[in-house]
Each structure stands twice: as structure tokens, then as C-alpha cells.
Amino acid sequence: MQLKDFAEIEKATKSGRKEFFRLGLGLIFVVCVMLYAVLGVGAKGPQGIMLVMAAMIGGYMAMNIGANDVANNVGPAVGSRSITMTGAIVLAAIFEVAGALIAGGDVVSTVRGGIIKPEAIADTSRFIWVMTAALLAGALWLNFATAIGAPVSTTHSIVGAVLGAGVMAGGLDAANWGTLSGIVASWVVSPVLGGLVAAGFLLWIKRAITYKPDMVGAAQRTVPLLIGLMAFAFSTYLILKGLNKVWKTDFLTATLVGLAIGVLTWMLMRASVRRRAANLSNTKESINSLFTVPLICAAALLSFAHGANDVANAIGPLAAITDVVLSGGHQVSDSAGIPFWVMMVGAVGIALGLGLYGPKLIRTVGGEITELDQMRAFSIAMSAAVTVIIASQMGLPVSSTHIALGGVFGVGFLREFIKTNYSQMLDEIKSHHLGDDKEMVSRYLNDFAKADVKSKRIMLEQLKARTAEAHLSKSERKQMRKVYRQELVKRSAVFKIAAAWIITVPASALMAAGIYFVMVAVAQP
């Protein structure tokens, strides 16, 4: 056997050891959850056994949430190299746990957003089976999506699972189909809104800073305003969505408090940015560094809000089962309190899943869809907060996962549009200068590159006025656009993620229905 063969065997063995280590830690966590459910909760009888099983599945579900869902919060910051992978995982883990334990909801709908009518499944044993099947199906679907590198919505996974198991248990009439139509609408609303808002912020940054001849001076005026807007958006977002357990308030109050924080931040950042700008060169890379700290703060705040909201929703079935079992198995209530130990299962499970399996999805969101720098990542983070606020006030159903990824898509497609248009403009300039001195053409192109947007438009209009414009048909112009098109968004990633979004609800529903059927068949031979 050659030395190269030994090296390949050692490499494969090392990879296997890492995988076994991750699997071992995950199993230890699930076993710890099981032991606590047996010894700490103290539920007896068949329903107590179901509670122990549900607790173990809930821990598995929480780890899958950490592996898949949290990537949207920190992926852009990692992709733009504002923070290292290790730093992002530690940051997200701390703030996810803090969000769940400090500001996590204390009540959750036992039927997950009204998907299933409680009266349709009044029998407590069947209800426990439905929720257990939903937990397992949602976790398995998230595990599969993570394995293929597709970020999907945790909320949609658990909603589809509850729907499938509930319909299997109570028939088609048990489902609230109106709620499901809102979820289907969110497949379109969330990414489109997120993409438009992110593209709008990036276009503003480009026009206000990077398209200006004096980028440093433009950054001194614009960056403090952008950071102030970020503080306003995230403050309002956290008050409305992340701190509703600690402080319940209306939209107007949250907005006014957020506005005050935003104005204060803007005033403080003006002096800070002015000091830093004194040492910056007039380049885009240099200006990018001004967005690094705001991006890290945005990742932390998004993780906190995620921990406060989505964690509680994802472990809702476990909370519902606990409520039924501890009440003596006599009733299925419309809502159930979330015990502290259930919240701990969700919080610790998410942190563990993120650390063990999160890097794969973080790399997908941060770099495998389109290339990100700090300005682009900042636009995506802003979109995540602003879009949720707008959509919630308009009553539109949205998914935070779809919003974040829609922001990545929006930024990438805007870059494609700008690059394509710029290539067309350069070619048009060259065509109008055919036969002219090469040095003069080069000087004109250099002046054009340095000009701002308004000056570029004037230069092109003057150029066209001096030269006869070619008359092209509609099909000929379409062919020319194809020639100039530059694909800066990985199409295979877009199609894979979009397909995973569409099939999430039906896939988790079918899995949950099958699991419920097997459970009933085993329990009642």
C-alpha cells in the first residue's frame, strides 16, 4: 500500500471521527433531556411515557432548528467576513439562549396558530400522539433540509406537521384551511418583500456613497444616518417581537421609543464615523469597514429576537403535551403555558445544534448564493428587521427565514442588473468613439467611471446627441441584453432553496400523517 493511500485513509478516518463526535454530543443531550423528563417532571403512566418520548424528540427538534434556522441571522455577517465562523456561532448561541429565556413567550397555541381545531381532537391520548408525530416529522424534515444545504422555515415545518397529523387524526374538517392559505401566500410575500427592501437599501448606499467621487466625505454624511436607521428599526422590532413578554406595548409607543434610540445613535455615530473616516482611503473596500460593527450588532439582535419568538413556537407541541399530561390528561386547552424546563430544552438544543451542524447552512446563506461584502450584508440585515415591521402592521403573513434569504437574492439580482447596465453603457461609449484616439477614449472612460449617477446620465445623453443612434428591433435589443448579462447569483442554489420552500408544508404534513398512523397502529393493534 502506498503512502498516498494511507493519507487518504487517515483523512477519511478524521472526518468520520468528527461526525461521530457531533453525533455523540447530540445523543448525550437527548439522553439528558430524557433523564430530566423521567426524574424531574415525574409524570406517570402511559401518558408519562409519551411525555418522555416527546421531550426527547423536542430536544432533537431544537438541535435541528439551530442547525438550519439560525444561519439566516449570522450568515451574511460571516459571508462578508465581518466576523469569523467561530465568533458567529458563539455570538448567536449566547443571544439565542438569552432571547428564549429572557423574552421567550410564556404561552403558546397548542394547535400551532389555529391550524387544527381543538374540538376535532378532544381525546387527550390522540392529541398527544398528534403533537408527538408533528414534533418528529418537523425535526426530520429540518434534518433533511440541513443535510442538502437548504434553509427552510421552521414555522412552516411545524405547521405542516401539525396539519398532517391533525387531519389524519380528525379528518379534513379538523383543519383550518384559511390559515393554510396565508402560509402559502407567505411563500411569495416574504422573499419578494425581503428582496425589494434589501435591494432598496443597497441601491441607496451605492448612490449615496460608492457612486460619489469623494466616497469618504459621502460616508461621513450617510453611514451615521444608516446606523441610526438600523438602531430605530431593530429597537422597534425587538420591542414589538422580541420583548413582548417583558414589555407589552402598542405599535405607536414602540415606534416612538425606537425613533428616540435611532436619533440618539445617529448623533453618537456622527463623531465616531468622522474620527474613523480621517484614516480611510477613498476606496470601496475602505468604506466597507465602517459597516463591520453594525453588522455584528445586527446579527446579535436578530438572534435574540429569533430566540424570543421562533423557539417558543417550535417547541409548542412539547409544551402542549406537557400541559395535557400534568393536568392529569383530562383536557386539551386552546393555549398552554411553557414550563421553564421546556424553554431550556429549546434554548440549549438550538445552541448545541448551531455549534455542531450550523456552519454548513451559514456558508450557504453567507457565500454560496451570491458574494457578500459589508454593505450588501448590512442591507440584508436591515431588510430582516424592516420587512417584519412593515408586514406585521399590514397583516401580511411572512417568514423570517424567507425574508432573510429573499434579501440575499435581492442584493444578488440588483448586482446583476447594475453590472449588466454598466457593461452596456461602456460598450455604447466605445461604439460612439469608433475611430477616435485610444488615449482620448481611455480618458473618457476613466472620467465616466469616476462620475456620479447624474453626471453619467448627462455624459451619455451628450454622447448620443453627437452621434446617430443605431435603430434596433425589440428582439435585437433582447439579444444584446443577453450578451451583457452577468450572473452573480448561483441559479442552482436559488432553485434548490425555492423548491425546498414550496414542498416544506406538504412534505412535513405527509411525514407527520405517516408517523401518526404508525403510532396508532402500534398502540392499538
C-alpha positions in Angstrom: 0.0 0.0 0.0 1.4 3.4 -1.0 1.9 6.4 1.3 -0.9 8.3 -0.6 -3.4 5.6 0.3 -2.5 5.9 4.0 -3.0 9.6 3.8 -6.5 9.2 2.2 -7.5 6.6 4.8 -6.3 8.9 7.6 -8.3 11.8 6.1 -11.4 9.7 5.9 -11.0 8.5 9.4 -10.5 12.0 10.7 -13.7 13.1 9.0 -15.5 10.1 10.5 -14.3 10.9 14.0 -15.7 14.5 13.7 -19.0 13.2 12.6 -19.2 10.6 15.4 -18.2 13.4 17.9 -21.1 15.6 16.8 -23.5 12.6 16.8 -22.3 11.7 20.3 -22.8 15.1 21.7 -26.3 15.3 20.2 -27.2 11.9 21.7 -25.8 12.9 25.2 -28.1 16.0 25.1 -31.2 13.9 24.1 -30.4 11.4 26.9 -30.1 14.2 29.4 -33.5 15.6 28.3 -34.9 12.1 28.7 -33.5 11.7 32.2 -34.9 15.0 33.3 -38.3 14.2 31.9 -38.3 10.9 33.8 -36.9 12.2 37.1 -37.7 15.9 37.2 -41.2 16.1 35.7 -42.4 12.9 37.4 -45.2 12.1 35.0 -46.6 8.5 35.5 -48.4 6.0 33.3 -48.7 5.7 29.5 -49.1 9.5 29.0 -45.9 10.0 31.1 -44.1 7.7 28.8 -45.4 9.7 25.8 -44.1 12.9 27.6 -40.6 11.4 27.9 -40.6 10.5 24.2 -41.9 14.0 23.3 -39.2 15.6 25.4 -36.5 13.6 23.6 -38.0 14.5 20.2 -38.3 18.1 21.3 -34.6 18.2 22.1 -33.9 16.7 18.6 -36.2 19.3 17.0 -34.4 22.1 18.8 -31.0 21.0 17.6 -32.3 20.9 14.0 -33.6 24.5 14.4 -30.2 25.6 15.5 -28.6 23.8 12.6 -30.9 25.3 10.0 -32.8 28.4 11.0 -30.2 30.4 12.8 -27.9 30.6 9.7 -30.2 33.4 8.4 -29.2 35.6 11.3 -25.4 35.3 11.1 -24.8 34.0 7.5 -24.5 37.5 5.9 -22.1 38.7 8.6 -19.9 35.6 8.2 -20.1 35.8 4.3 -19.0 39.4 4.4 -16.0 38.5 6.7 -17.3 40.8 9.4 -17.0 38.0 11.9 -15.4 34.6 11.9 -17.4 31.4 11.8 -16.5 30.6 15.4 -17.3 34.1 16.6 -20.7 34.0 14.8 -21.6 30.6 16.4 -20.7 31.8 19.9 -22.5 35.1 19.4 -25.6 33.5 18.0 -25.7 30.8 20.7 -25.5 33.3 23.5 -28.2 35.6 22.1 -30.5 32.8 21.1 -30.4 31.4 24.6 -30.8 34.9 26.1 -33.8 35.6 23.8 -35.5 32.3 24.7 -35.0 32.6 28.4 -35.4 36.3 29.0 -38.0 37.3 26.5 -39.5 34.0 25.3 -43.3 33.8 25.1 -44.9 32.3 28.2 -48.0 31.0 26.3 -48.2 29.1 23.0 -51.1 27.9 21.0 -51.4 24.2 21.5 -52.6 23.7 17.9 -49.9 25.9 16.4 -51.5 29.1 15.0 -55.0 27.7 14.7 -54.1 25.0 12.1 -56.2 22.4 13.8 -59.5 22.9 15.6 -59.1 21.8 19.3 -62.7 20.3 19.3 -61.8 18.0 16.4 -59.2 16.2 18.6 -60.8 16.2 22.1 -59.4 12.9 23.1 -56.2 13.6 25.1 -54.4 10.4 24.0 -55.0 11.2 20.3 -53.9 14.8 20.9 -50.6 13.7 22.5 -50.0 11.4 19.5 -50.7 14.2 17.0 -48.3 16.6 18.7 -45.6 13.9 19.1 -45.9 12.9 15.4 -45.8 16.6 14.5 -42.6 17.2 16.5 -40.8 14.2 15.0 -41.9 15.0 11.4 -40.9 18.6 11.7 -37.5 17.6 13.1 -36.9 15.0 10.4 -37.7 17.5 7.7 -35.4 20.1 9.1 -32.7 17.5 9.4 -33.1 16.5 5.7 -33.1 20.2 4.6 -29.9 20.8 6.6 -28.3 17.8 5.0 -28.9 19.0 1.5 -28.0 22.6 2.4 -31.4 24.2 2.0 -32.5 26.8 4.6 -36.2 26.3 5.3 -38.8 27.8 7.6 -39.0 26.2 11.0 -42.5 27.6 11.5 -43.7 26.2 8.1 -42.2 22.8 9.0 -44.1 22.5 12.3 -47.3 24.0 10.8 -47.2 21.4 8.0 -46.5 18.6 10.5 -49.4 19.6 12.8 -51.7 19.9 9.8 -50.8 16.4 8.5 -51.1 14.6 11.9 -54.2 16.5 12.8 -56.0 15.7 9.5 -55.0 12.0 9.9 -56.5 12.1 13.4 -59.6 14.2 12.9 -60.3 14.2 9.2 -60.2 17.1 6.7 -62.7 19.1 8.7 -60.2 19.3 11.6 -58.0 21.7 9.6 -58.4 25.5 9.4 -57.7 25.8 5.7 -58.0 29.6 5.8 -54.8 29.7 7.9 -53.0 27.5 5.5 -53.8 29.8 2.6 -52.0 32.6 4.5 -48.9 30.4 4.8 -49.0 29.7 1.1 -49.2 33.4 0.4 -46.1 33.9 2.6 -44.0 31.8 0.2 -44.3 34.7 -2.2 -44.8 37.7 0.1 -41.8 37.0 2.3 -38.9 36.7 -0.2 -40.3 39.4 -2.5 -40.7 41.9 0.3 -37.3 41.0 1.8 -35.6 41.2 -1.6 -37.1 44.6 -2.5 -36.2 46.2 0.8 -32.6 44.8 0.8 -32.1 45.9 -2.8 -33.5 49.3 -2.0 -31.1 49.8 0.9 -28.1 48.6 -1.2 -29.1 51.0 -4.1 -29.3 53.8 -1.6 -25.8 53.0 -0.2 -24.4 52.9 -3.8 -26.0 56.1 -4.9 -25.2 58.0 -1.7 -21.6 56.7 -1.1 -19.9 54.4 -3.6 -21.0 56.3 -6.7 -19.7 59.6 -5.4 -16.2 60.9 -6.3 -15.5 61.7 -2.6 -16.6 58.4 -1.0 -15.1 59.2 2.4 -17.0 62.5 2.6 -20.2 60.9 1.5 -19.7 58.1 4.0 -19.3 60.7 6.8 -22.8 62.0 6.0 -24.6 58.8 5.1 -23.2 56.0 7.4 -24.3 57.6 10.7 -27.8 58.0 9.2 -27.9 54.4 8.1 -26.7 53.2 11.6 -29.3 55.4 13.2 -32.0 53.9 11.0 -30.7 50.4 11.9 -31.0 51.3 15.6 -34.5 52.6 15.1 -35.6 49.5 13.1 -34.1 47.0 15.4 -35.3 48.7 18.6 -38.9 48.8 17.2 -38.6 45.2 16.0 -37.3 43.9 19.4 -40.0 45.8 21.4 -42.8 44.5 19.2 -41.5 41.0 18.5 -38.8 40.2 21.0 -39.7 41.8 24.3 -43.5 41.3 24.3 -43.2 39.0 27.4 -41.2 41.6 29.3 -43.0 44.7 28.0 -46.3 44.6 26.1 -46.9 47.8 24.2 -48.6 49.2 21.1 -47.1 49.9 17.7 -47.0 53.7 18.2 -45.2 53.5 21.6 -42.7 51.0 20.2 -42.1 53.3 17.2 -41.6 56.4 19.3 -39.1 54.6 21.6 -37.3 53.2 18.6 -37.2 56.6 17.0 -35.6 58.1 20.1 -33.0 55.4 20.2 -32.3 55.8 16.5 -31.8 59.6 16.8 -29.5 59.2 19.8 -27.5 56.5 17.9 -27.2 58.8 14.9 -25.9 61.7 17.0 -23.3 59.4 18.7 -22.2 57.8 15.4 -21.6 61.1 13.6 -18.5 61.9 15.8 -17.3 58.2 15.7 -17.5 57.9 11.9 -15.8 61.3 11.5 -12.9 60.1 13.6 -12.6 56.8 11.7 -13.0 58.4 8.3 -9.9 60.5 8.8 -7.8 57.4 8.4 -9.7 55.9 5.5 -8.6 55.9 1.8 -11.1 56.8 -0.9 -11.9 53.2 -1.9 -15.0 51.0 -1.6 -13.0 48.4 0.5 -12.1 51.1 3.0 -15.7 52.4 3.3 -16.9 48.8 3.8 -15.0 48.6 7.2 -17.4 51.2 8.6 -20.2 48.6 8.5 -18.4 45.8 10.3 -19.5 46.6 13.9 -23.1 47.5 13.0 -23.3 44.1 11.2 -22.2 42.2 14.2 -24.7 44.1 16.4 -27.4 43.2 13.8 -26.5 39.5 13.9 -26.8 39.6 17.7 -30.1 41.4 17.8 -31.6 39.1 15.1 -30.5 36.0 17.1 -32.1 37.5 20.3 -35.4 38.1 18.5 -35.3 34.7 17.0 -34.7 33.1 20.4 -37.6 35.1 21.8 -40.1 34.2 19.1 -39.4 31.2 16.9 -38.0 29.0 19.6 -41.2 29.1 21.7 -43.3 28.4 18.6 -41.1 25.5 17.6 -41.4 23.7 20.9 -45.1 24.5 21.2 -46.1 20.8 20.6 -43.9 19.7 23.6 -45.5 22.5 25.8 -48.9 21.3 24.7 -48.2 17.7 25.6 -46.7 18.7 29.0 -49.8 20.8 29.7 -52.1 17.8 29.0 -50.1 15.3 30.9 -49.5 17.4 34.0 -53.3 18.3 34.1 -54.0 14.7 34.6 -54.8 14.0 30.9 -58.4 15.4 31.3 -58.5 18.3 28.8 -57.0 19.8 25.7 -56.8 23.6 26.2 -56.6 26.2 23.5 -53.3 27.5 24.9 -50.7 26.2 27.2 -48.0 27.7 29.4 -44.4 26.9 28.6 -42.6 25.5 31.6 -39.0 26.7 32.2 -37.6 23.2 31.5 -39.3 23.1 28.1 -37.8 26.5 27.2 -34.4 25.3 28.4 -34.7 22.3 26.0 -35.4 24.7 23.2 -32.7 27.2 24.1 -29.9 24.7 24.8 -30.8 22.5 21.9 -30.7 25.4 19.5 -27.3 26.5 20.7 -25.9 22.9 20.5 -27.4 22.3 17.1 -25.9 25.6 15.8 -22.5 24.7 17.1 -22.5 21.1 15.8 -24.2 21.4 12.4 -24.8 25.2 11.8 -21.7 26.0 9.7 -23.0 24.2 6.6 -26.1 26.4 6.3 -24.2 29.5 7.4 -21.8 29.1 4.5 -24.8 28.6 2.1 -26.5 31.8 3.2 -23.3 33.8 3.5 -21.4 32.9 0.4 -22.9 30.2 -1.9 -25.8 32.2 -3.3 -24.0 35.4 -4.1 -20.8 37.2 -3.0 -21.4 39.5 0.0 -19.4 42.4 1.4 -20.3 44.5 4.4 -22.5 46.9 2.6 -24.6 44.1 1.0 -24.8 42.2 4.3 -25.9 45.4 6.1 -28.7 45.8 3.5 -29.9 42.2 4.2 -29.8 42.7 7.9 -31.8 45.9 7.6 -34.3 44.1 5.4 -34.8 41.4 8.0 -36.0 43.9 10.6 -37.8 46.5 8.4 -39.8 43.9 6.4 -41.1 42.1 9.6 -42.3 45.5 10.9 -44.0 46.5 7.7 -45.6 43.1 7.1 -46.9 42.8 10.7 -48.6 46.2 10.5 -50.1 45.4 7.1 -51.3 42.0 8.3 -49.2 40.1 5.7 -48.1 36.6 6.6 -44.3 36.4 6.4 -41.4 34.1 7.4 -38.2 35.4 8.8 -36.2 32.7 7.0 -37.7 33.6 3.7 -37.2 37.3 4.3 -33.5 36.9 5.0 -32.9 34.7 2.0 -35.1 37.0 -0.1 -32.7 39.8 1.0 -29.7 37.8 -0.3 -31.5 37.1 -3.6 -32.5 40.8 -3.9 -29.0 42.0 -3.3 -27.5 39.5 -5.8 -30.0 40.3 -8.6 -29.6 44.0 -8.1 -25.8 43.5 -8.6 -26.6 41.6 -11.8 -28.8 44.4 -13.1 -26.2 47.1 -12.3 -23.3 45.2 -13.8 -25.3 44.4 -17.0 -26.4 48.0 -17.4 -22.8 49.3 -16.8 -21.4 46.9 -19.4 -23.9 48.1 -21.9 -23.0 51.8 -21.2 -19.3 51.1 -21.6 -19.9 49.3 -24.9 -22.1 52.2 -26.1 -19.4 54.7 -25.2 -16.9 52.7 -27.2 -19.2 52.4 -30.2 -19.7 56.2 -30.3 -15.9 56.7 -30.2 -15.0 54.3 -33.1 -12.0 55.7 -35.0 -11.1 58.1 -32.2 -7.7 58.3 -30.5 -7.3 55.4 -28.0 -5.9 57.7 -25.3 -8.9 60.0 -25.6 -11.3 57.1 -25.3 -9.4 55.8 -22.3 -9.5 59.2 -20.6 -13.3 59.5 -21.3 -13.9 56.0 -19.8 -11.9 56.9 -16.8 -13.9 60.1 -16.3 -17.1 58.2 -16.8 -16.1 55.6 -14.1 -15.4 58.3 -11.5 -18.6 60.3 -12.2 -21.7 60.1 -10.0 -25.0 58.7 -11.4 -26.4 62.1 -12.5 -23.1 63.0 -14.3 -23.0 59.6 -16.0 -26.5 60.2 -17.4 -25.6 63.6 -18.7 -22.4 62.3 -20.4 -24.4 59.5 -22.1 -27.1 62.0 -23.3 -24.5 64.3 -24.7 -22.7 61.4 -26.4 -25.9 60.2 -28.1 -26.8 63.7 -29.2 -23.5 63.9 -31.2 -23.7 60.5 -32.8 -26.5 58.8 -34.7 -28.1 56.1 -32.6 -28.5 52.6 -34.2 -32.1 51.5 -34.7 -32.5 48.0 -33.3 -35.7 45.9 -33.1 -37.1 44.7 -29.9 -35.7 41.1 -30.4 -32.3 42.5 -31.3 -32.2 44.6 -28.1 -33.2 41.5 -26.1 -30.3 39.5 -27.6 -27.9 42.3 -26.7 -29.0 42.2 -23.1 -28.3 38.5 -23.0 -24.8 39.2 -24.2 -24.1 41.7 -21.4 -25.8 39.7 -18.7 -23.5 38.7 -15.8 -24.9 36.0 -13.5 -23.8 36.9 -9.9 -26.5 34.8 -8.2 -26.0 31.0 -8.3 -29.1 29.7 -10.1 -28.8 26.1 -8.8 -28.9 27.4 -5.2 -31.9 29.6 -5.9 -33.9 26.7 -7.5 -32.9 24.2 -4.7 -33.9 26.6 -1.9 -37.2 27.7 -3.7 -38.1 24.0 -4.2 -37.5 23.3 -0.5 -39.7 26.2 0.5 -42.6 25.0 -1.7 -42.5 21.4 -0.5 -41.9 22.1 3.2 -45.5 22.1 4.3 -46.7 19.2 2.2 -43.6 17.1 2.9 -43.7 17.6 6.7 -47.5 17.0 6.6 -47.2 13.7 4.8 -44.4 12.6 7.2 -46.4 13.5 10.3 -49.5 11.7 8.9 -47.4 8.6 8.3 -45.8 8.7 11.8 -49.2 9.2 13.4 -50.7 6.3 11.5 -47.8 4.0 12.7 -48.1 5.2 16.3 -51.9 4.5 16.4 -51.3 1.1 14.7 -48.7 0.1 17.3 -50.7 1.5 20.3 -54.0 -0.1 19.2 -53.2 -3.4 17.4 
